[in-house]
Amino acid sequence: MENYRQKEVGLDNDAPAGKSSTTTSIWTYPILSAITYTGPEDFVVTIQSKASQVSQQIAKALAQRPEVVVTAKGVAMNKAVTVVEMLKRTLNIIVVTEIDTCKATDVWESVSGDLDRMHVVRNTPRIRLRVTKAT
């Protein structure tokens, strides 16, 4: 790999809104694979996110809406679960969890011009936590 450098870090190959997703469901409780999560009620947790700030934003959103969706990929999945568990301690909420994978394509170019470009497709784990107010 010393002859290659990473040119583009892949994004999700998820289909645009309204079309079927390219994800493969691994584990779902309850089965939610047909649900598409898009819209202003979505929160994406990254590894740089601060758990306390995200939980405050979600609490504010739950005051205005009955349901929000928290999404995280890869190593940020642990932080997303932590955020939702923090909310469960303070608010009366119900959480439905979906775990699946999404595909990302990375492009590697050769340092010297005599080698071909490489396209590496990798599967990244993803978690979606649907948070609703309990009645």
N, C-alpha and C positions, 0 to 999 in steps of 0.2 A: 504494500500500500504506500510505500515511500515514493513511488512513481506517480501517485495521484494526489490531488487536493480536492477538497469538497467545494463545489461551486455553489450549489443550491441545496438548502436544507428543505426537505419535502414538507409539504402541507398535506392535510387530509385530502384523500380522494373521494370525500363524501359527495354525493350527488347534490345538485342545487335544490333549493326548497321546492317541494311539490313532487319531487321524483324519489325513486327508491334509493335507499342508502346502500353503501358498499360494505357496511359493517356485518360482522358475523357474531351473532349473539352466543356468548359462552354460558352465562348464568343469569337468570332473571328471576326476581321475586317481587311481585307476581309477574307473569309474562307481559312485557311491555314492548316487545320488539317492533310492533306496528306503530308505536307512538313516535312522532317526529317532534323534537324539541327545537323550536325557533321562536324568536320574539324577544320583546323587551324584558320578560321575566326570567331570562337566562342569566346565570352568573358563571363565568369561567374562572376557575381557580388555577393559578400557576404557581410554580415553586417560589417565585418572588413575592407572591401575595402575602399580606399580613393577615393572620387568622382573625385577630380581633377586629380589624377594620372591615373585613369581608363579612363577618358575622353581624356587625352593626348595620351594614348596608342591606343584608338580607332581612334583618329584623324590621328595618324601615319599609322594605318592599312588601313584607308580609302584612304590615299594618294597612297597606293600600290595596293589596291583591290577595286572593285566597290561596294562591299557589305560585311557587317559584321553582326553578330547576337549577341545581348546582352541578356543573360539569367540570371534570378534571381528567388529565391524561398523564400516563407515565408515572413519574415519581411524585407528582402533585396530587395523586389520588389520596394519599395518606392525609394531606393537609385538608382536602375537601371533606373527608370523613370527620376530621377534628373540628372543622367549622360547624358542621351540622350537629355534632355531639354537643358543642358549646351551646348551640341554640336550643337543643332538647332540654338542657338543664334549666334554661330561663323561660322558655315559651312552651305552651302546650301544642306540640306539633306532631304530625305523622310523617314518616319518611318511607318512601318506596325506592328501592335501589335496583339499578340495572348496571351490569358489568358486561362490556363487550370489547371488541377490538376494532381499530380503524387502521387503514393502510396509508402509509406515507412513502413517497418516492424521493430518494436523494440522488443528486447528480454529481458524479465525480469526473473531473477532467484530468488528463495526463499532464504531468509537469513538462515532459518532452512531447513534441508534437507527433511522435510516431505511434502512439497507443490510442485505442478507441476510448470514447466516453463510456462510463459505466452508469447504469441506472439501477439503483438498489431499492427494492421495495421491502419495507419492513412493517411488521404489525405492531401497533402500539396499543397497550391496554387503555381503556377509558371507563370511567364511572359516571353515571348520571344519578343524582339524588333528587327525587321529586319531593319537595317539602310542601305540605299543606297544613292549614290550621285545623286542629281538632275541634269538634263542636261539642 
